[in-house]
């Protein structure tokens, strides 16, 4: 009797995609979602106004779990997309401007791009989960190219680059580094490196010098610097972003129904991690940074256990408050419990003030309009005079006051 061996499903890659498929986001342009935003959401450009995202995500999930080819993925989808009018070139409305313009909707080529990009980012996130599990025994990563006539010169120049897993270079140069990029990362032990060198492999231990170009995001008008050799929108670490999104989800699930003490402990563990230090250095995604105490939840009217710090806010923090150190940010989990003052500043915002070591810390937490989530929107040092001016403003209500303690 013949034995048929079936390959094991890529469990980590599937888990990474399952997180994204839970947040379907219609967009008009690929620039509407930027870099690490893809770690927590699934979107397809020109999907706005069409009910097709769940069809595409379900088809891709089947392809990922069952090892289907791009052709099988496209073949299963085409009849569904055609029936819903999402096929060929059509005039569509840009929801940002209201402009009617011709656009390419579904096509075999577009579905190939959707398949390739999502497959490679899902596998990258799965691989990074393995890198983290094995980092003690395999603390190095190796950049590996497929060396043929399709290899981009900038990617070829990085073939066999070996650096520690925490090296800042991987914050941008982590495959996939663009559309249809076939490069990957491989984890290595010191013994692996010694063996490769003994076999005559030419490894690099210093990254090539990067050069940059300007790219204008036509949707936002923002000008960003993109390394030469990386496509716009890919200058981040897709694998780590997907892995970190899974960890943050696990933290959220861990604290669901937990006591305030366990919530605080979970957030403190996250903020004390090397992952948080990387986030502060180069923001990607979001991080849980502050437990929502019962008093804070009541003041915000929010149904959330933790406040998140988004990459967008972290970028603003770095620009506006460069004096804030990693040690200062690691004081955030204790803010609700050790706040000297907490006051409301509008229906969705609470300001926490803490006097510590002779200095006043000022943190603003805002609820989303849905009251389902809360975000830290500002964190800085302030002065006693500014605290008194805040208390004197119309509409400000004191939630807690420990000044006499």
C-alpha positions as a Markdown table, in Angstrom:
| # | Residue | x | y | z |
|---|---|---|---|---|
| 1 | Unk | 0.0 | 0.0 | 0.0 |
| 2 | Unk | 1.5 | 3.3 | -1.1 |
| 3 | Unk | 2.0 | 5.9 | 1.6 |
| 4 | Unk | 1.1 | 9.5 | 0.6 |
| 5 | Unk | 3.0 | 12.1 | 2.5 |
| 6 | Unk | 1.3 | 15.5 | 2.8 |
| 7 | Unk | 3.3 | 18.6 | 3.7 |
| 8 | Unk | 2.6 | 20.1 | 7.0 |
| 9 | Unk | 0.5 | 23.3 | 7.0 |
| 10 | Unk | 2.5 | 26.5 | 7.7 |
| 11 | Unk | 1.0 | 27.0 | 11.2 |
| 12 | Unk | 2.7 | 30.3 | 12.0 |
| 13 | Unk | 2.0 | 31.8 | 8.6 |
| 14 | Unk | -1.7 | 30.8 | 8.9 |
| 15 | Unk | -1.9 | 32.3 | 12.4 |
| 16 | Unk | -0.4 | 35.6 | 11.1 |
| 17 | Unk | -3.0 | 35.8 | 8.3 |
| 18 | Unk | -5.9 | 34.9 | 10.6 |
| 19 | Unk | -5.1 | 38.1 | 12.6 |
| 20 | Unk | -5.3 | 40.2 | 9.4 |
| 21 | Unk | -8.4 | 38.6 | 7.9 |
| 22 | Unk | -10.3 | 39.7 | 11.0 |
| 23 | Unk | -9.9 | 43.3 | 10.0 |
| 24 | Unk | -11.0 | 43.8 | 6.4 |
| 25 | Unk | -10.4 | 47.3 | 5.2 |
| 26 | Unk | -11.7 | 48.7 | 1.8 |
| 27 | Unk | -9.2 | 51.0 | 0.1 |
| 28 | Unk | -9.0 | 52.8 | -3.2 |
| 29 | Unk | -5.2 | 53.0 | -3.6 |
| 30 | Unk | -2.4 | 50.9 | -2.3 |
| 31 | Unk | -1.1 | 54.1 | -0.7 |
| 32 | Unk | -4.1 | 54.3 | 1.6 |
| 33 | Unk | -2.5 | 51.6 | 3.8 |
| 34 | Unk | 1.2 | 52.2 | 4.5 |
| 35 | Unk | 3.8 | 49.6 | 5.5 |
| 36 | Unk | 3.1 | 48.1 | 9.0 |
| 37 | Unk | -0.6 | 48.8 | 8.8 |
| 38 | Unk | -0.8 | 45.7 | 6.7 |
| 39 | Unk | 0.3 | 43.6 | 9.7 |
| 40 | Unk | -3.1 | 43.9 | 11.3 |
| 41 | Unk | -5.4 | 44.4 | 8.3 |
| 42 | Unk | -6.3 | 42.8 | 4.9 |
| 43 | Unk | -7.0 | 45.1 | 2.0 |
| 44 | Unk | -7.0 | 45.1 | -1.8 |
| 45 | Unk | -6.6 | 48.4 | -3.7 |
| 46 | Unk | -9.8 | 49.5 | -5.6 |
| 47 | Unk | -11.9 | 47.4 | -3.3 |
| 48 | Unk | -13.8 | 50.4 | -1.9 |
| 49 | Unk | -17.4 | 50.2 | -2.9 |
| 50 | Unk | -17.4 | 46.5 | -3.8 |
| 51 | Unk | -18.3 | 43.6 | -1.5 |
| 52 | Unk | -15.3 | 41.4 | -2.5 |
| 53 | Unk | -12.7 | 41.5 | 0.4 |
| 54 | Unk | -14.1 | 38.6 | 2.3 |
| 55 | Unk | -14.2 | 36.5 | -0.9 |
| 56 | Unk | -10.6 | 37.3 | -1.7 |
| 57 | Unk | -9.4 | 36.7 | 1.9 |
| 58 | Unk | -11.3 | 33.4 | 2.2 |
| 59 | Unk | -9.8 | 32.2 | -1.1 |
| 60 | Unk | -6.4 | 33.2 | 0.0 |
| 61 | Unk | -6.8 | 31.5 | 3.4 |
| 62 | Unk | -7.7 | 28.3 | 1.6 |
| 63 | Unk | -4.7 | 28.6 | -0.7 |
| 64 | Unk | -2.4 | 29.1 | 2.3 |
| 65 | Unk | -3.8 | 26.2 | 4.2 |
| 66 | Unk | -4.1 | 23.8 | 1.3 |
| 67 | Unk | -0.9 | 24.8 | -0.6 |
| 68 | Unk | -2.8 | 26.0 | -3.7 |
| 69 | Unk | -1.1 | 27.6 | -6.6 |
| 70 | Unk | -1.6 | 31.2 | -7.8 |
| 71 | Unk | -3.5 | 29.8 | -10.8 |
| 72 | Unk | -5.9 | 27.8 | -8.6 |
| 73 | Unk | -6.4 | 30.9 | -6.4 |
| 74 | Unk | -7.3 | 33.1 | -9.4 |
| 75 | Unk | -9.5 | 30.4 | -11.0 |
| 76 | Unk | -11.6 | 29.9 | -7.9 |
| 77 | Unk | -12.1 | 33.7 | -7.5 |
| 78 | Unk | -12.8 | 34.9 | -11.0 |
| 79 | Unk | -16.4 | 33.8 | -11.3 |
| 80 | Unk | -17.3 | 35.4 | -7.9 |
| 81 | Unk | -15.5 | 38.7 | -8.8 |
| 82 | Unk | -17.1 | 38.9 | -12.2 |
| 83 | Unk | -20.5 | 38.3 | -10.7 |
| 84 | Unk | -20.0 | 41.2 | -8.3 |
| 85 | Unk | -18.7 | 43.5 | -11.1 |
| 86 | Unk | -15.1 | 43.6 | -9.9 |
| 87 | Unk | -13.4 | 42.7 | -13.1 |
| 88 | Unk | -11.7 | 44.4 | -16.0 |
| 89 | Unk | -11.3 | 48.2 | -16.4 |
| 90 | Unk | -14.1 | 50.4 | -15.2 |
| 91 | Unk | -14.9 | 53.9 | -14.2 |
| 92 | Unk | -14.9 | 54.1 | -10.4 |
| 93 | Unk | -15.2 | 56.9 | -7.8 |
| 94 | Unk | -12.3 | 57.9 | -5.6 |
| 95 | Unk | -13.8 | 58.2 | -2.2 |
| 96 | Unk | -11.1 | 60.6 | -1.1 |
| 97 | Unk | -11.7 | 63.2 | -3.9 |
| 98 | Unk | -15.0 | 62.2 | -5.4 |
| 99 | Unk | -13.3 | 62.1 | -8.8 |
| 100 | Unk | -14.5 | 59.5 | -11.3 |
| 101 | Unk | -11.5 | 57.8 | -13.0 |
| 102 | Unk | -10.7 | 54.7 | -15.0 |
| 103 | Unk | -9.2 | 51.9 | -12.9 |
| 104 | Unk | -8.1 | 48.3 | -13.3 |
| 105 | Unk | -10.2 | 46.1 | -11.1 |
| 106 | Unk | -9.8 | 42.3 | -11.1 |
| 107 | Unk | -7.5 | 40.6 | -13.6 |
| 108 | Unk | -5.3 | 37.5 | -13.6 |
| 109 | Unk | -2.3 | 39.7 | -13.1 |
| 110 | Unk | -3.8 | 41.6 | -10.2 |
| 111 | Unk | -4.8 | 38.4 | -8.5 |
| 112 | Unk | -1.2 | 37.1 | -9.0 |
| 113 | Unk | 0.1 | 40.2 | -7.2 |
| 114 | Unk | -2.5 | 39.8 | -4.4 |
| 115 | Unk | -1.5 | 36.2 | -4.0 |
| 116 | Unk | 2.2 | 36.8 | -4.0 |
| 117 | Unk | 2.3 | 39.8 | -1.7 |
| 118 | Unk | 0.0 | 38.1 | 0.9 |
| 119 | Unk | 1.8 | 34.7 | 0.7 |
| 120 | Unk | 5.2 | 36.2 | 1.2 |
| 121 | Unk | 4.2 | 38.6 | 4.1 |
| 122 | Unk | 2.3 | 35.7 | 5.8 |
| 123 | Unk | 5.4 | 33.4 | 5.5 |
| 124 | Unk | 7.7 | 36.3 | 6.7 |
| 125 | Unk | 5.6 | 36.7 | 9.8 |
| 126 | Unk | 5.6 | 32.9 | 10.3 |
| 127 | Unk | 9.4 | 32.8 | 9.9 |
| 128 | Unk | 9.9 | 35.6 | 12.3 |
| 129 | Unk | 7.9 | 33.7 | 15.0 |
| 130 | Unk | 10.4 | 30.9 | 14.6 |
| 131 | Unk | 13.3 | 33.3 | 14.7 |
| 132 | Unk | 12.0 | 34.6 | 18.1 |
| 133 | Unk | 11.5 | 31.1 | 19.5 |
| 134 | Unk | 15.0 | 30.0 | 18.5 |
| 135 | Unk | 16.9 | 33.3 | 19.0 |
| 136 | Unk | 19.1 | 31.9 | 21.9 |
| 137 | Unk | 20.5 | 29.1 | 19.8 |
| 138 | Unk | 20.3 | 30.8 | 16.4 |
| 139 | Unk | 20.9 | 34.5 | 17.1 |
| 140 | Unk | 21.9 | 35.6 | 13.5 |
| 141 | Unk | 19.9 | 36.2 | 10.3 |
| 142 | Unk | 21.2 | 35.7 | 6.8 |
| 143 | Unk | 19.8 | 37.6 | 3.8 |
| 144 | Unk | 19.3 | 35.1 | 0.9 |
| 145 | Unk | 18.5 | 35.8 | -2.7 |
| 146 | Unk | 17.5 | 33.7 | -5.6 |
| 147 | Unk | 20.4 | 34.5 | -7.9 |
| 148 | Unk | 19.2 | 34.7 | -11.5 |
| 149 | Unk | 18.5 | 37.3 | -14.2 |
| 150 | Unk | 15.4 | 38.5 | -12.3 |
| 151 | Unk | 17.3 | 39.4 | -9.1 |
| 152 | Unk | 17.5 | 43.2 | -8.4 |
| 153 | Unk | 21.0 | 44.5 | -8.1 |
| 154 | Unk | 20.4 | 46.1 | -4.7 |
| 155 | Unk | 19.1 | 42.8 | -3.4 |
| 156 | Unk | 22.0 | 40.8 | -5.0 |
| 157 | Unk | 24.4 | 43.2 | -3.1 |
| 158 | Unk | 22.9 | 42.0 | 0.2 |
| 159 | Unk | 23.0 | 38.3 | -0.6 |
| 160 | Unk | 24.8 | 36.4 | 2.3 |
| 161 | Unk | 24.6 | 39.4 | 4.6 |
| 162 | Unk | 24.7 | 38.1 | 8.2 |
| 163 | Unk | 23.7 | 40.3 | 11.2 |
| 164 | Unk | 22.3 | 39.7 | 14.7 |
| 165 | Unk | 18.6 | 39.3 | 14.8 |
| 166 | Unk | 18.2 | 42.6 | 16.7 |
| 167 | Unk | 20.4 | 44.6 | 14.3 |
| 168 | Unk | 18.7 | 47.8 | 13.2 |
| 169 | Unk | 19.4 | 47.0 | 9.6 |
| 170 | Unk | 16.6 | 44.5 | 9.6 |
| 171 | Unk | 14.1 | 47.3 | 10.4 |
| 172 | Unk | 14.0 | 48.1 | 6.7 |
| 173 | Unk | 16.0 | 45.5 | 4.8 |
| 174 | Unk | 13.8 | 42.4 | 5.8 |
| 175 | Unk | 12.2 | 40.6 | 2.9 |
| 176 | Unk | 10.0 | 40.9 | 1.1 |
| 177 | Unk | 11.5 | 44.3 | 0.1 |
| 178 | Unk | 9.0 | 45.0 | -2.7 |
| 179 | Unk | 6.5 | 43.6 | -5.1 |
| 180 | Unk | 7.4 | 40.2 | -6.3 |
| 181 | Unk | 10.6 | 40.1 | -4.1 |
| 182 | Unk | 11.7 | 36.5 | -3.8 |
| 183 | Unk | 14.4 | 37.1 | -1.1 |
| 184 | Unk | 14.1 | 35.6 | 2.4 |
| 185 | Unk | 15.9 | 35.5 | 5.7 |
| 186 | Unk | 17.5 | 32.4 | 7.3 |
| 187 | Unk | 18.4 | 32.0 | 11.0 |
| 188 | Unk | 21.9 | 30.8 | 11.8 |
| 189 | Unk | 23.9 | 29.7 | 14.8 |
| 190 | Unk | 27.5 | 30.5 | 15.3 |
| 191 | Unk | 28.3 | 26.9 | 14.2 |
| 192 | Unk | 26.3 | 27.4 | 11.0 |
| 193 | Unk | 28.4 | 30.5 | 10.2 |
| 194 | Unk | 31.6 | 28.7 | 10.9 |
| 195 | Unk | 30.5 | 25.8 | 8.7 |
| 196 | Unk | 29.5 | 28.1 | 5.8 |
| 197 | Unk | 32.8 | 29.9 | 6.0 |
| 198 | Unk | 34.7 | 26.6 | 6.0 |
| 199 | Unk | 32.8 | 25.6 | 2.9 |
| 200 | Unk | 34.0 | 28.7 | 1.1 |
| 201 | Unk | 30.7 | 30.7 | 1.3 |
| 202 | Unk | 31.4 | 34.4 | 1.1 |
| 203 | Unk | 29.4 | 35.9 | 3.9 |
| 204 | Unk | 29.1 | 39.7 | 4.6 |
| 205 | Unk | 29.2 | 41.0 | 8.1 |
| 206 | Unk | 28.8 | 44.7 | 7.3 |
| 207 | Unk | 25.7 | 46.0 | 5.5 |
| 208 | Unk | 26.1 | 48.0 | 2.3 |
| 209 | Unk | 25.8 | 51.7 | 2.6 |
| 210 | Unk | 22.2 | 52.8 | 1.9 |
| 211 | Unk | 21.2 | 55.6 | -0.5 |
| 212 | Unk | 17.8 | 57.1 | -0.5 |
| 213 | Unk | 15.2 | 58.8 | -2.8 |
| 214 | Unk | 12.1 | 60.9 | -2.1 |
| 215 | Unk | 8.7 | 59.4 | -2.6 |
| 216 | Unk | 5.5 | 61.4 | -2.4 |
| 217 | Unk | 2.4 | 59.6 | -1.1 |
| 218 | Unk | -0.2 | 61.0 | -3.5 |
| 219 | Unk | -3.0 | 60.2 | -1.0 |
| 220 | Unk | -1.6 | 62.1 | 1.9 |
| 221 | Unk | 0.9 | 64.4 | 0.3 |
| 222 | Unk | 3.6 | 63.1 | 2.7 |
| 223 | Unk | 7.1 | 62.9 | 1.4 |
| 224 | Unk | 9.0 | 59.9 | 2.7 |
| 225 | Unk | 12.6 | 58.8 | 2.2 |
| 226 | Unk | 12.8 | 55.3 | 0.7 |
| 227 | Unk | 16.0 | 53.3 | 0.5 |
| 228 | Unk | 17.1 | 52.6 | -3.1 |
| 229 | Unk | 16.3 | 49.0 | -3.9 |
| 230 | Unk | 13.2 | 48.9 | -1.7 |
| 231 | Unk | 9.8 | 49.6 | -3.3 |
| 232 | Unk | 7.8 | 52.4 | -1.7 |
| 233 | Unk | 5.6 | 51.0 | 1.1 |
| 234 | Unk | 8.0 | 48.1 | 1.8 |
| 235 | Unk | 10.7 | 49.9 | 3.8 |
| 236 | Unk | 9.8 | 48.0 | 7.0 |
| 237 | Unk | 10.1 | 44.5 | 8.5 |
| 238 | Unk | 6.9 | 42.6 | 7.4 |
| 239 | Unk | 7.9 | 39.5 | 9.3 |
| 240 | Unk | 8.5 | 41.3 | 12.6 |
| 241 | Unk | 5.4 | 43.5 | 12.2 |
| 242 | Unk | 3.2 | 40.5 | 11.7 |
| 243 | Unk | 4.8 | 38.7 | 14.7 |
| 244 | Unk | 4.4 | 41.7 | 17.0 |
| 245 | Unk | 0.8 | 42.1 | 16.0 |
| 246 | Unk | 0.2 | 38.5 | 17.0 |
| 247 | Unk | 2.0 | 39.1 | 20.4 |
| 248 | Unk | -0.1 | 42.2 | 21.0 |
| 249 | Unk | -3.3 | 40.2 | 20.3 |
| 250 | Unk | -2.1 | 37.5 | 22.7 |
| 251 | Unk | -1.6 | 40.1 | 25.4 |
| 252 | Unk | -5.1 | 41.4 | 24.8 |
| 253 | Unk | -6.6 | 37.9 | 25.0 |
| 254 | Unk | -4.5 | 37.2 | 28.1 |
| 255 | Unk | -5.9 | 40.2 | 30.0 |
| 256 | Unk | -9.5 | 39.6 | 28.9 |
| 257 | Unk | -11.3 | 39.1 | 32.2 |
| 258 | Unk | -8.1 | 39.3 | 34.2 |
| 259 | Unk | -7.8 | 41.2 | 37.4 |
| 260 | Unk | -6.3 | 44.8 | 37.3 |
| 261 | Unk | -3.1 | 43.4 | 38.9 |
| 262 | Unk | -2.7 | 40.8 | 36.1 |
| 263 | Unk | -3.5 | 43.4 | 33.4 |
| 264 | Unk | -0.8 | 45.7 | 34.8 |
| 265 | Unk | 1.7 | 42.9 | 35.0 |
| 266 | Unk | 1.0 | 41.9 | 31.3 |
| 267 | Unk | 1.5 | 45.5 | 30.1 |
| 268 | Unk | 4.7 | 46.0 | 32.2 |
| 269 | Unk | 6.1 | 42.8 | 30.7 |
| 270 | Unk | 5.5 | 44.1 | 27.2 |
| 271 | Unk | 6.9 | 47.6 | 27.9 |
| 272 | Unk | 10.0 | 46.2 | 29.5 |
| 273 | Unk | 10.7 | 43.9 | 26.4 |
| 274 | Unk | 13.3 | 44.5 | 23.7 |
| 275 | Unk | 10.4 | 44.6 | 21.3 |
| 276 | Unk | 9.2 | 47.8 | 22.9 |
| 277 | Unk | 12.6 | 49.3 | 22.7 |
| 278 | Unk | 12.7 | 48.6 | 19.0 |
| 279 | Unk | 9.2 | 50.1 | 18.7 |
| 280 | Unk | 10.4 | 53.4 | 20.3 |
| 281 | Unk | 13.5 | 53.4 | 18.1 |
| 282 | Unk | 11.6 | 52.8 | 14.9 |
| 283 | Unk | 7.8 | 52.6 | 15.3 |
| 284 | Unk | 5.8 | 49.9 | 13.6 |
| 285 | Unk | 2.2 | 48.8 | 14.5 |
| 286 | Unk | 1.1 | 49.6 | 18.0 |
| 287 | Unk | 2.0 | 48.7 | 21.6 |
| 288 | Unk | 0.0 | 48.3 | 24.7 |
| 289 | Unk | 1.5 | 50.7 | 27.2 |
| 290 | Unk | -1.0 | 51.5 | 29.9 |
| 291 | Unk | -3.6 | 49.5 | 31.8 |
| 292 | Unk | -7.0 | 51.1 | 31.9 |
| 293 | Unk | -8.0 | 51.3 | 35.6 |
| 294 | Unk | -11.6 | 51.3 | 36.6 |
| 295 | Unk | -11.5 | 55.0 | 37.4 |
| 296 | Unk | -9.9 | 55.7 | 34.0 |
| 297 | Unk | -12.4 | 53.5 | 32.2 |
| 298 | Unk | -15.3 | 55.2 | 33.9 |
| 299 | Unk | -14.0 | 58.7 | 33.0 |
| 300 | Unk | -13.5 | 57.7 | 29.3 |
| 301 | Unk | -16.6 | 55.5 | 29.1 |
| 302 | Unk | -14.4 | 53.1 | 27.3 |
| 303 | Unk | -14.7 | 49.3 | 26.9 |
| 304 | Unk | -11.0 | 48.5 | 26.9 |
| 305 | Unk | -8.5 | 47.1 | 29.3 |
| 306 | Unk | -5.3 | 48.8 | 27.9 |
| 307 | Unk | -4.3 | 52.0 | 26.2 |
| 308 | Unk | -2.3 | 51.5 | 23.0 |
| 309 | Unk | 0.5 | 53.7 | 21.7 |
| 310 | Unk | 0.3 | 53.8 | 17.8 |
| 311 | Unk | 3.3 | 54.1 | 15.5 |
| 312 | Unk | 1.9 | 57.4 | 14.2 |
| 313 | Unk | 1.9 | 58.9 | 17.7 |
| 314 | Unk | 5.3 | 57.5 | 18.5 |
| 315 | Unk | 6.7 | 59.2 | 15.4 |
| 316 | Unk | 5.3 | 62.5 | 16.6 |
| 317 | Unk | 6.7 | 61.8 | 20.1 |
| 318 | Unk | 10.2 | 61.3 | 18.7 |
| 319 | Unk | 9.9 | 64.6 | 16.7 |
| 320 | Unk | 8.3 | 66.8 | 19.4 |
| 321 | Unk | 9.7 | 65.3 | 22.6 |
| 322 | Unk | 13.2 | 63.9 | 21.9 |
| 323 | Unk | 14.1 | 64.4 | 25.5 |
| 324 | Unk | 11.9 | 61.5 | 26.5 |
| 325 | Unk | 14.1 | 58.4 | 27.1 |
| 326 | Unk | 13.2 | 54.7 | 27.0 |
| 327 | Unk | 13.2 | 54.7 | 30.8 |
| 328 | Unk | 10.6 | 57.5 | 30.8 |
| 329 | Unk | 8.4 | 55.5 | 28.5 |
| 330 | Unk | 8.7 | 52.5 | 30.7 |
| 331 | Unk | 7.0 | 54.5 | 33.5 |
| 332 | Unk | 3.8 | 54.4 | 31.5 |
| 333 | Unk | 2.3 | 51.2 | 32.9 |
| 334 | Unk | 2.4 | 52.7 | 36.4 |
| 335 | Unk | 0.7 | 56.0 | 35.5 |
| 336 | Unk | -2.9 | 55.1 | 36.4 |
| 337 | Unk | -1.9 | 53.6 | 39.8 |
| 338 | Unk | 0.6 | 56.3 | 40.7 |
| 339 | Unk | -0.9 | 59.4 | 39.1 |
| 340 | Unk | -1.0 | 62.5 | 41.3 |
| 341 | Unk | -3.9 | 63.8 | 39.3 |
| 342 | Unk | -6.4 | 62.6 | 36.6 |
| 343 | Unk | -8.7 | 65.1 | 34.9 |
| 344 | Unk | -11.1 | 64.9 | 32.0 |
| 345 | Unk | -10.4 | 67.2 | 29.1 |
| 346 | Unk | -13.4 | 66.8 | 26.8 |
| 347 | Unk | -15.7 | 63.8 | 26.5 |
| 348 | Unk | -13.1 | 61.4 | 25.0 |
| 349 | Unk | -9.9 | 62.5 | 26.8 |
| 350 | Unk | -8.3 | 62.1 | 30.2 |
| 351 | Unk | -5.0 | 63.7 | 31.3 |
| 352 | Unk | -2.9 | 61.9 | 33.8 |
| 353 | Unk | -0.3 | 63.9 | 35.8 |
| 354 | Unk | 2.4 | 62.2 | 38.0 |
| 355 | Unk | 4.9 | 63.9 | 40.2 |
| 356 | Unk | 8.0 | 61.7 | 40.3 |
| 357 | Unk | 11.5 | 62.5 | 41.2 |
| 358 | Unk | 10.7 | 66.2 | 41.3 |
| 359 | Unk | 9.4 | 66.2 | 37.8 |
| 360 | Unk | 5.8 | 66.3 | 36.4 |
| 361 | Unk | 4.8 | 63.7 | 33.8 |
| 362 | Unk | 1.9 | 64.5 | 31.6 |
| 363 | Unk | 0.0 | 61.7 | 29.7 |
| 364 | Unk | -3.1 | 62.1 | 27.6 |
| 365 | Unk | -5.3 | 59.0 | 26.9 |
| 366 | Unk | -8.2 | 59.3 | 24.4 |
| 367 | Unk | -11.1 | 57.0 | 23.7 |
| 368 | Unk | -12.1 | 56.2 | 20.1 |
| 369 | Unk | -15.6 | 57.4 | 19.2 |
| 370 | Unk | -16.9 | 53.9 | 19.3 |
| 371 | Unk | -15.6 | 53.6 | 22.9 |
| 372 | Unk | -14.1 | 50.2 | 22.0 |
| 373 | Unk | -10.4 | 51.3 | 22.3 |
| 374 | Unk | -8.2 | 53.8 | 23.9 |
| 375 | Unk | -4.9 | 55.3 | 22.8 |
| 376 | Unk | -2.1 | 57.3 | 24.4 |
| 377 | Unk | -1.9 | 60.5 | 22.3 |
| 378 | Unk | 0.7 | 62.5 | 24.1 |
| 379 | Unk | 3.4 | 61.9 | 26.7 |
| 380 | Unk | 5.8 | 64.6 | 28.0 |
| 381 | Unk | 7.2 | 66.5 | 30.9 |
| 382 | Unk | 5.3 | 69.5 | 32.2 |
| 383 | Unk | 5.6 | 72.0 | 35.0 |
| 384 | Unk | 3.6 | 72.8 | 38.1 |
| 385 | Unk | 2.4 | 76.1 | 36.6 |
| 386 | Unk | 1.1 | 74.3 | 33.5 |
| 387 | Unk | -0.7 | 71.8 | 35.8 |
| 388 | Unk | -2.4 | 74.6 | 37.6 |
| 389 | Unk | -3.4 | 76.3 | 34.3 |
| 390 | Unk | -4.9 | 73.0 | 33.2 |
| 391 | Unk | -7.0 | 72.7 | 36.4 |
| 392 | Unk | -8.3 | 76.2 | 35.9 |
| 393 | Unk | -9.6 | 75.6 | 32.4 |
| 394 | Unk | -13.4 | 75.5 | 31.8 |
| 395 | Unk | -14.9 | 72.1 | 31.5 |
| 396 | Unk | -12.0 | 70.2 | 33.2 |
| 397 | Unk | -13.2 | 67.7 | 35.8 |
| 398 | Unk | -11.0 | 66.1 | 38.4 |
| 399 | Unk | -11.3 | 62.3 | 38.3 |
| 400 | Unk | -8.7 | 61.6 | 41.1 |
| 401 | Unk | -6.5 | 63.8 | 43.3 |
| 402 | Unk | -3.7 | 62.4 | 45.4 |
| 403 | Unk | -1.9 | 65.7 | 46.0 |
| 404 | Unk | -2.5 | 65.4 | 49.8 |
| 405 | Unk | -1.1 | 61.8 | 49.9 |
